[in-house]
């Protein structure tokens, strides 16, 4: 297991796009320490902030996170990265495979554009987790995002494929969804705002948009299969699907092929 140990708080925001187990396995320790990670003219290198220990494995541990660590795991396609502490924005953005775990909190746009792999945030996530960055066509696009704590507003904005699980989420959860599945124990106002397709399962919600219509309570095989698939990820979210659920169809302001399932 390769290890990066934070020695002091970064003097600026650091870009960890090129820091992953596969890339580090091809480098010597001296070469890794010279990798440019700074985002200003100061020219900060990896070795300026971290003690580096490499063993060529497909597992990387970052001991001591910080909110200035951006795009951690963004280039991950295989292997695993574990961060002890917090991270900054765009955690696992564009990630294609592997496993990414954060024991603390994550900034905005976590898992944006991620097409594969599993991203686990033990703490809270900022706004637009699993959502699309500016001018992007889609947010989460096939990966699995698990947020044990709370997520900010616009969870899964323009999500196209994959699964998002969250403890709680802010307003506009599932906004502009193209497809995919989001499950949260509670969300804020206007869940599913502007969604075209996709499935949103919530235990409780704030104000519902007037462009959603209730279609009654249903006992569908699809819900049982979904509960079974979620059980290995979160028993709490799987249990949510075992309760009586009311279905809302919408958003009628779009093509209205999305659905929100609400615990009765």
C-alpha positions in Angstrom: 0.0 0.0 0.0 1.4 3.4 -1.1 1.0 6.2 1.4 1.0 10.0 1.1 1.1 11.7 4.5 0.2 15.4 4.8 2.9 17.3 6.6 1.2 20.7 6.8 -1.8 22.5 5.4 -1.4 23.2 1.7 -0.5 26.8 0.9 -2.9 26.8 -2.1 -5.5 24.6 -3.8 -3.9 21.4 -5.0 -4.9 19.5 -8.1 -4.7 15.7 -7.6 -5.8 14.7 -11.1 -2.6 12.9 -11.8 -2.2 11.3 -8.4 -3.5 7.7 -8.5 -2.1 4.2 -7.8 -1.5 3.4 -11.5 0.4 6.6 -12.2 2.5 6.4 -9.0 3.4 2.7 -9.6 5.4 3.8 -12.7 7.5 6.3 -10.7 10.3 6.3 -8.3 9.8 8.1 -5.0 11.9 11.0 -6.1 9.9 11.3 -9.4 6.6 11.2 -7.4 7.8 13.9 -5.1 8.5 16.2 -8.1 5.0 15.9 -9.5 3.4 19.4 -9.9 0.1 19.6 -7.9 -0.1 23.4 -7.4 -2.6 25.6 -9.1 -0.8 28.9 -9.0 2.6 30.2 -10.2 4.2 29.2 -6.9 4.9 25.8 -8.4 3.9 23.5 -5.5 5.1 19.9 -5.8 3.7 16.8 -4.2 6.8 16.4 -2.0 6.4 20.0 -0.7 3.3 19.0 1.3 3.4 15.2 1.6 5.7 12.5 2.8 5.7 9.9 0.0 6.0 6.1 0.5 5.5 3.9 -2.6 5.3 0.2 -2.9 3.9 -0.2 -6.5 0.6 -1.6 -5.3 -2.9 -0.7 -6.6 -3.9 0.9 -3.3 -3.1 4.4 -2.2 -3.8 5.9 1.2 -3.7 9.7 1.8 -3.2 10.3 5.5 -4.5 13.7 6.5 -7.0 15.3 4.1 -7.7 18.9 3.6 -10.4 21.0 1.9 -7.8 22.3 -0.5 -7.3 18.9 -2.1 -9.2 19.0 -5.4 -10.0 16.3 -8.0 -8.8 13.5 -5.7 -9.3 10.2 -7.6 -10.5 12.0 -10.7 -8.4 9.8 -13.0 -9.0 6.6 -11.1 -9.7 3.6 -13.4 -8.6 0.8 -11.2 -7.4 0.1 -7.7 -8.4 2.0 -4.6 -7.7 5.3 -2.9 -8.6 6.0 0.7 -8.4 9.5 2.2 -8.3 10.0 6.0 -9.9 13.4 6.4 -11.6 15.9 4.2 -11.2 16.7 0.5 -12.1 19.6 -1.8 -14.1 19.9 -4.9 -14.7 17.4 -7.7 -13.8 14.3 -5.8 -13.7 11.4 -8.3 -14.8 13.6 -11.2 -14.8 11.5 -14.4 -13.7 8.4 -12.4 -13.9 5.3 -14.6 -13.4 2.4 -12.1 -12.0 1.3 -8.8 -13.0 2.4 -5.3 -12.6 5.8 -3.6 -13.3 6.3 0.1 -13.2 9.5 2.1 -13.6 9.3 5.9 -14.4 13.1 6.2 -16.3 15.6 4.2 -16.2 16.4 0.5 -16.6 19.7 -1.4 -19.0 20.4 -4.3 -19.3 18.4 -7.5 -18.2 15.1 -6.0 -18.5 12.3 -8.6 -19.4 14.6 -11.4 -19.2 12.8 -14.7 -18.0 9.5 -13.0 -18.7 6.6 -15.3 -17.7 3.7 -13.1 -16.5 2.5 -9.8 -17.7 3.2 -6.3 -17.3 6.5 -4.3 -18.0 6.5 -0.6 -18.1 9.7 1.5 -18.4 8.9 5.2 -19.1 12.5 6.1 -21.1 15.2 4.3 -20.9 16.3 0.6 -21.2 19.8 -0.8 -23.7 21.1 -3.4 -24.1 19.3 -6.8 -22.8 15.9 -5.6 -23.2 13.6 -8.6 -24.2 16.7 -10.5 -23.0 18.3 -13.8 -20.3 21.0 -13.7 -20.9 24.1 -15.8 -21.5 23.3 -19.5 -21.3 19.5 -19.0 -23.9 17.3 -20.6 -24.4 15.1 -17.6 -23.5 14.5 -13.9 -23.0 11.1 -12.5 -22.9 8.7 -15.5 -22.7 5.2 -14.3 -20.8 5.1 -11.0 -22.1 4.4 -7.5 -22.0 7.3 -5.1 -22.7 6.7 -1.4 -22.9 9.7 1.0 -23.3 8.5 4.6 -24.0 12.0 5.9 -25.8 14.9 4.3 -25.5 16.2 0.8 -26.1 19.8 -0.3 -28.5 21.2 -2.9 -28.9 19.8 -6.4 -27.9 16.2 -5.6 -27.6 14.3 -8.8 -28.3 17.3 -11.1 -28.4 16.1 -14.7 -27.5 12.6 -13.6 -27.6 10.1 -16.5 -26.8 6.7 -15.1 -25.8 5.0 -11.9 -26.9 5.0 -8.2 -26.7 7.7 -5.6 -27.4 7.0 -1.9 -27.5 9.8 0.7 -28.5 10.2 4.3 -30.1 13.6 3.7 -30.0 16.0 0.8 -30.9 19.7 0.3 -33.3 21.3 -2.1 -33.7 20.3 -5.8 -32.4 16.7 -5.3 -32.6 14.9 -8.6 -33.1 18.1 -10.5 -32.9 17.7 -14.3 -32.3 14.0 -14.0 -31.9 12.2 -17.3 -31.9 8.7 -15.8 -30.5 6.7 -12.9 -31.6 6.1 -9.3 -31.3 8.3 -6.2 -32.3 7.2 -2.7 -32.2 9.5 0.3 -33.8 9.3 3.8 -34.9 12.9 3.5 -34.6 15.7 0.9 -35.4 19.4 0.8 -37.9 21.4 -1.3 -38.7 20.6 -5.0 -37.2 17.2 -5.4 -37.0 16.1 -9.1 -37.3 19.6 -10.4 -37.1 19.4 -14.2 -36.4 15.7 -14.2 -37.0 13.9 -17.5 -36.5 10.3 -16.5 -35.1 8.4 -13.5 -36.2 7.2 -10.1 -36.0 9.2 -6.8 -36.8 7.3 -3.6 -37.2 9.5 -0.4 -38.2 8.9 3.1 -39.4 12.5 3.6 -39.4 15.7 1.5 -40.0 19.4 1.6 -42.4 21.2 -0.8 -43.2 19.2 -3.9 -43.2 21.1 -7.2 -46.8 21.5 -8.6 -45.7 19.8 -11.9 -45.7 16.4 -10.2 -48.9 14.4 -9.9 -49.6 11.6 -7.4 -50.5 8.3 -9.0 -51.2 6.3 -5.9 -49.6 3.5 -4.0 -48.1 0.5 -5.9 -46.5 -2.8 -5.0 -44.2 -3.4 -7.9 -41.6 -6.2 -8.5 -39.2 -3.4 -9.6 -39.2 -2.0 -6.1 -38.4 -5.4 -4.6 -35.5 -5.9 -7.0 -34.2 -2.4 -6.3 -34.3 -3.1 -2.6 -32.3 -6.3 -3.1 -29.7 -4.5 -5.1 -29.3 -1.7 -2.5 -29.1 -4.0 0.4 -25.4 -4.7 -0.2 -24.7 -0.9 -0.3 -26.9 0.3 2.6 -29.4 -1.7 4.6 -31.1 1.6 5.7 -31.9 2.6 2.1 -33.0 -1.0 1.3 -35.4 -0.9 4.2 -36.9 2.4 2.9 -38.1 0.5 -0.1 -39.8 -2.0 2.2 -42.3 0.6 3.4 -45.5 1.5 1.7 -44.7 4.0 -1.0 -46.6 6.7 -2.9 -45.6 7.4 -6.4 -45.4 10.9 -8.0 -45.0 11.2 -11.8 -43.2 14.1 -13.4 -41.8 16.5 -14.1 -44.9 17.5 -16.2 -43.0 20.5 -17.4 -40.7 18.1 -19.3 -41.4 14.7 -20.9 -42.8 13.5 -17.5 -41.2 10.1 -17.5 -39.5 10.5 -14.1 -40.9 9.2 -10.8 -40.6 10.0 -7.1 -41.4 7.3 -4.5 -42.3 8.7 -1.1 -42.6 6.7 2.1 -46.2 6.9 3.3 
